[in-house]
Amino acid sequence: MKKVFATLTVLAMLTFGSAVVMAQDAAAPAEEAAVEQVDEAAPAAEEAVEAPAEEEAGGLVALHKTLKTKFIEGGAGFMALTLVTLVFGLALCIERIIYLSLSKTNTKALLANVEAALKEGGIEKALEVCANTRGPVASIFYQGLSRYDEGIDVVEKTVASYGGVQLGLLEKNLSWISLFISIAPSLGFLGTIIGMIAAFDKIQQVGDISATVVAGGIKVALLTTLLGLIIAIVLQLFYNYILSLIEGLVNEMEDSSISLLDIVVEFDAAQKKAKK
C-alpha cells in the first residue's frame, strides 16, 4: 500500500508540474502580446499629445502671419502710428494702476493707530504714525494734525483742501489717456478717408468702376478703422477701471477724514478737560 501511495504521489507531482509549465508557456505569448500592444500604444499616445501642441503652435504662427499681412495691407505708416497710441496709452494706464494700487491704505487700522497715538503721546506721536504710513489718506491726516495748534476749524479746512490736492494726484495723466482714446479711432478714420481717396483716384485713372480697382483702397480704409476702434475699446476698458479705483480711494478719503475730525474733537475735549 505504501508503494502504491508513493507512486500516486509522484505521478500527481509530475502532473501538477507539467500543468504549471504548460500554463506558463501559454501565458508567455499573451504577456508578450500585451507588451507589444503597450509599446504600440505608447507612440500613438505621444503622437496624440504632440498633435494638439503642434496644432496650437501652427495656429499661433498662422495668426501671426495673418496679422502681419493685414498690418502691411492696411498701410504700415498709418497702422504703426495708430499702434503708437496703444503703446503710450497702455503705458500710462499701467502706471496709474500701479500708483493707485500702492495708494490703498487700511484706513480702519490707520485710524485706530492714530487714536492710540493721540492717547499715548499726543499730536507728535500721531504725526509720526501718519508719516510712516503710505498713501493719500495718511498724507491728509498728517497735514490736518500738523495744524492742530491753530484750532479744530483750521484742521477741518486743511483736511478738505489737501483732500483736493490728493484727488488731483490720483487723477494725474487721465487726460492723456482720454486723449489717446480719442486719437486712435480718429487716426483710423483718417486712414479710411485716405483709402477712399486712393480708390477714387484709381477709378478716375482707369475710367471704370470695378471691384478690383477699388478693392485695395477700401481694404486700407477698413483695416485702419478696425485697428483704431480696437485700440480705443482696449484703452477705454482700462480707463474705466482706473476711474473705479479712484472712486474707491476718494470714498475712503472722505470717510476717514470725517472719522479723523471726530477723533481730534474728542482729543481736544479731553485736553481741555485735563487742563481744568
C-alpha positions as CSV (number, residue, x, y, z in Angstrom):
1,M,0.0,0.0,0.0
2,K,2.8,2.4,0.9
3,K,4.4,1.8,-2.6
4,V,1.0,2.5,-4.2
5,F,0.6,5.8,-2.3
6,A,4.2,6.7,-3.1
7,T,3.7,6.0,-6.8
8,L,0.4,8.0,-6.9
9,T,2.1,11.0,-5.1
10,V,5.0,11.0,-7.6
11,L,2.5,10.9,-10.6
12,A,0.5,13.7,-9.1
13,M,3.6,15.9,-8.6
14,L,4.7,15.2,-12.2
15,T,1.2,16.0,-13.5
16,F,1.0,19.2,-11.5
17,G,4.4,20.4,-12.5
18,S,3.8,19.8,-16.2
19,A,0.5,21.7,-15.9
20,V,2.2,24.7,-14.3
21,V,4.9,24.7,-17.0
22,M,2.3,24.4,-19.7
23,A,0.3,27.3,-18.1
24,Q,3.4,29.4,-18.0
25,D,4.2,28.6,-21.6
26,A,0.7,29.6,-22.6
27,A,0.8,32.8,-20.6
28,A,4.1,33.9,-22.1
29,P,2.8,34.7,-25.6
30,A,-0.1,36.6,-24.0
31,E,2.2,38.7,-21.9
32,E,4.4,39.4,-25.0
33,A,1.4,40.4,-27.0
34,A,0.3,42.8,-24.2
35,V,3.7,44.3,-24.0
36,E,3.7,44.7,-27.8
37,Q,0.3,46.4,-27.6
38,V,1.6,48.8,-24.9
39,D,4.7,49.5,-26.9
40,E,2.5,50.2,-30.0
41,A,0.1,52.3,-27.9
42,A,2.8,54.5,-26.4
43,P,3.9,56.2,-29.6
44,A,0.2,56.7,-30.5
45,A,-0.4,58.3,-27.2
46,E,2.7,60.5,-27.6
47,E,1.5,61.4,-31.1
48,A,-1.9,62.3,-29.7
49,V,-0.3,64.5,-27.1
50,E,2.1,66.1,-29.6
51,A,-0.7,66.7,-32.2
52,P,-2.6,69.4,-30.2
53,A,0.7,71.1,-29.3
54,E,1.7,71.2,-32.9
55,E,-1.7,72.4,-34.0
56,E,-1.6,75.2,-31.4
57,A,1.8,76.3,-32.4
58,G,0.8,76.1,-36.1
59,G,-2.3,78.2,-35.2
60,L,-0.2,80.9,-33.5
61,V,2.2,81.0,-36.4
62,A,-0.7,81.3,-38.8
63,L,-2.3,84.1,-36.7
64,H,0.9,86.0,-36.5
65,K,1.4,85.8,-40.3
66,T,-2.2,86.9,-40.8
67,L,-1.8,89.9,-38.5
68,K,1.4,90.8,-40.2
69,T,-0.1,90.6,-43.6
70,K,-3.1,92.7,-42.6
71,F,-0.8,95.2,-40.9
72,I,1.1,95.7,-44.2
73,E,-2.1,95.8,-46.3
74,G,-3.5,98.5,-44.1
75,G,-0.6,100.7,-44.7
76,A,2.4,100.4,-42.5
77,G,2.6,104.1,-41.8
78,F,-0.9,104.7,-40.5
79,M,-1.1,101.3,-38.8
80,A,2.2,102.0,-37.0
81,L,1.1,105.5,-36.0
82,T,-2.1,104.1,-34.6
83,L,-0.2,101.4,-32.6
84,V,1.9,104.2,-31.1
85,T,-1.3,105.5,-29.4
86,L,-1.8,102.0,-28.0
87,V,1.7,101.7,-26.6
88,F,1.6,105.2,-24.9
89,G,-1.9,104.7,-23.7
90,L,-1.2,101.3,-22.1
91,A,2.0,102.7,-20.5
92,L,0.0,105.4,-18.8
93,C,-2.8,103.0,-17.8
94,I,-0.3,100.6,-16.2
95,E,1.4,103.5,-14.4
96,R,-1.9,104.7,-13.0
97,I,-3.0,101.2,-11.9
98,I,0.3,100.6,-10.1
99,Y,0.2,104.0,-8.4
100,L,-3.5,103.6,-7.3
101,S,-2.8,100.1,-6.1
102,L,0.0,101.3,-3.9
103,S,-2.1,104.2,-2.6
104,K,-4.6,101.9,-0.9
105,T,-4.4,102.1,2.9
106,N,-6.1,100.1,5.6
107,T,-8.0,103.1,6.9
108,K,-9.5,101.4,9.9
109,A,-6.1,100.3,11.1
110,L,-4.7,103.8,10.5
111,L,-7.5,105.5,12.4
112,A,-7.0,103.0,15.3
113,N,-3.3,103.7,15.4
114,V,-3.8,107.5,15.2
115,E,-6.3,107.4,18.0
116,A,-4.0,105.2,20.2
117,A,-1.0,107.5,19.4
118,L,-3.0,110.6,20.4
119,K,-3.9,109.0,23.8
120,E,-0.3,107.8,24.4
121,G,1.9,110.6,23.0
122,G,-0.3,113.4,21.7
123,I,-0.1,115.1,18.3
124,E,3.6,114.4,17.8
125,K,3.1,110.7,18.2
126,A,0.1,110.7,15.8
127,L,2.1,112.7,13.2
128,E,4.9,110.1,13.4
129,V,2.3,107.3,12.7
130,C,1.0,109.2,9.7
131,A,4.5,109.9,8.4
132,N,5.3,106.2,8.5
133,T,2.2,105.2,6.6
134,R,2.0,105.2,2.8
135,G,-1.0,106.6,0.9
136,P,-3.1,109.7,0.3
137,V,-5.2,109.1,3.4
138,A,-2.1,109.2,5.7
139,S,-0.9,112.4,3.9
140,I,-4.2,114.1,4.6
141,F,-4.1,113.0,8.2
142,Y,-0.6,114.4,8.6
143,Q,-1.5,117.8,7.1
144,G,-4.6,118.1,9.2
145,L,-2.9,117.1,12.5
146,S,0.1,119.4,11.8
147,R,-2.4,122.4,12.1
148,Y,-4.0,121.3,15.3
149,D,-2.4,124.2,17.3
150,E,-4.4,126.6,15.1
151,G,-7.8,125.1,16.1
152,I,-10.3,122.5,15.0
153,D,-11.7,124.7,12.2
154,V,-8.3,125.1,10.7
155,V,-7.8,121.3,10.9
156,E,-11.1,120.7,9.1
157,K,-10.2,123.2,6.3
158,T,-6.8,121.8,5.9
159,V,-8.1,118.3,5.6
160,A,-10.7,119.4,2.9
161,S,-8.1,121.4,1.0
162,Y,-5.4,118.8,1.0
163,G,-8.0,116.2,0.0
164,G,-8.5,118.1,-3.2
165,V,-4.7,118.1,-3.8
166,Q,-4.6,114.3,-3.3
167,L,-7.5,113.9,-5.7
168,G,-5.6,115.8,-8.3
169,L,-2.6,113.5,-7.8
170,L,-4.9,110.4,-8.2
171,E,-6.3,111.8,-11.5
172,K,-2.9,112.6,-12.9
173,N,-2.4,111.6,-16.6
174,L,-6.1,110.6,-17.1
175,S,-6.4,113.5,-19.6
176,W,-3.6,111.9,-21.7
177,I,-5.3,108.5,-21.6
178,S,-8.6,110.0,-22.8
179,L,-6.6,111.8,-25.5
180,F,-5.2,108.6,-26.8
181,I,-8.7,107.0,-26.7
182,S,-9.9,109.8,-29.0
183,I,-6.9,109.9,-31.2
184,A,-6.8,106.1,-32.0
185,P,-10.2,106.0,-33.9
186,S,-9.5,109.4,-35.4
187,L,-6.4,108.1,-37.0
188,G,-8.4,105.1,-38.2
189,F,-11.0,107.3,-39.8
190,L,-8.2,109.4,-41.3
191,G,-6.8,106.2,-42.9
192,T,-10.3,105.4,-44.1
193,I,-10.6,108.8,-45.9
194,I,-7.1,108.4,-47.4
195,G,-8.0,104.9,-48.6
196,M,-11.3,106.0,-50.2
197,I,-9.4,108.9,-51.9
198,A,-6.9,106.4,-53.3
199,A,-9.8,104.2,-54.5
200,F,-11.5,107.2,-56.3
201,D,-8.2,108.2,-57.8
202,K,-7.8,104.7,-59.3
203,I,-11.4,104.9,-60.7
204,Q,-10.5,108.2,-62.3
205,Q,-7.4,106.9,-63.8
206,V,-9.0,103.7,-65.2
207,G,-12.2,105.4,-66.1
208,D,-14.3,102.4,-65.0
209,I,-15.8,101.3,-61.7
210,S,-14.9,97.7,-60.8
211,A,-14.3,95.7,-57.6
212,T,-10.6,95.1,-58.5
213,V,-9.9,98.8,-59.0
214,V,-11.4,100.0,-55.6
215,A,-10.7,96.9,-53.5
216,G,-7.2,98.0,-52.4
217,G,-8.3,101.4,-51.2
218,I,-11.4,100.1,-49.4
219,K,-9.2,97.4,-47.7
220,V,-6.9,100.1,-46.4
221,A,-9.8,102.1,-45.2
222,L,-11.4,99.2,-43.3
223,L,-8.2,97.9,-41.7
224,T,-7.1,101.2,-40.3
225,T,-10.6,101.9,-38.9
226,L,-10.7,98.4,-37.4
227,L,-7.3,98.9,-35.6
228,G,-8.3,102.3,-34.4
229,L,-11.6,101.1,-32.9
230,I,-9.9,98.1,-31.2
231,I,-7.3,100.3,-29.6
232,A,-10.0,102.7,-28.4
233,I,-12.0,99.9,-26.9
234,V,-9.0,98.5,-25.0
235,L,-7.9,101.8,-23.6
236,Q,-11.5,102.7,-22.7
237,L,-11.7,99.5,-20.6
238,F,-8.5,100.4,-18.7
239,Y,-9.7,104.0,-18.3
240,N,-13.0,102.9,-16.7
241,Y,-11.1,100.5,-14.4
242,I,-8.8,103.3,-13.3
243,L,-11.8,105.6,-12.6
244,S,-13.4,102.9,-10.4
245,L,-10.1,102.7,-8.4
246,I,-10.1,106.4,-8.0
247,E,-13.7,106.5,-6.8
248,G,-13.0,103.8,-4.2
249,L,-10.0,105.8,-2.9
250,V,-11.9,109.1,-2.8
251,N,-14.7,107.4,-0.8
252,E,-12.1,106.1,1.7
253,M,-10.5,109.6,1.9
254,E,-13.8,111.3,2.7
255,D,-15.0,108.7,5.3
256,S,-11.6,108.6,7.0
257,S,-11.4,112.4,7.1
258,I,-14.7,112.6,8.9
259,S,-13.6,109.9,11.4
260,L,-10.3,111.8,11.9
261,L,-12.1,115.0,12.8
262,D,-14.3,113.1,15.3
263,I,-11.1,111.7,16.9
264,V,-9.5,115.1,17.0
265,V,-12.6,116.7,18.6
266,E,-12.6,114.1,21.3
267,F,-8.9,114.5,21.9
268,D,-9.3,118.3,22.1
269,A,-12.1,118.0,24.6
270,A,-10.0,115.6,26.7
271,Q,-7.1,118.0,26.6
272,K,-9.3,120.9,27.7
273,K,-10.8,118.8,30.5
274,A,-7.4,117.8,31.7
275,K,-6.2,121.4,31.9
276,K,-9.2,122.3,34.0
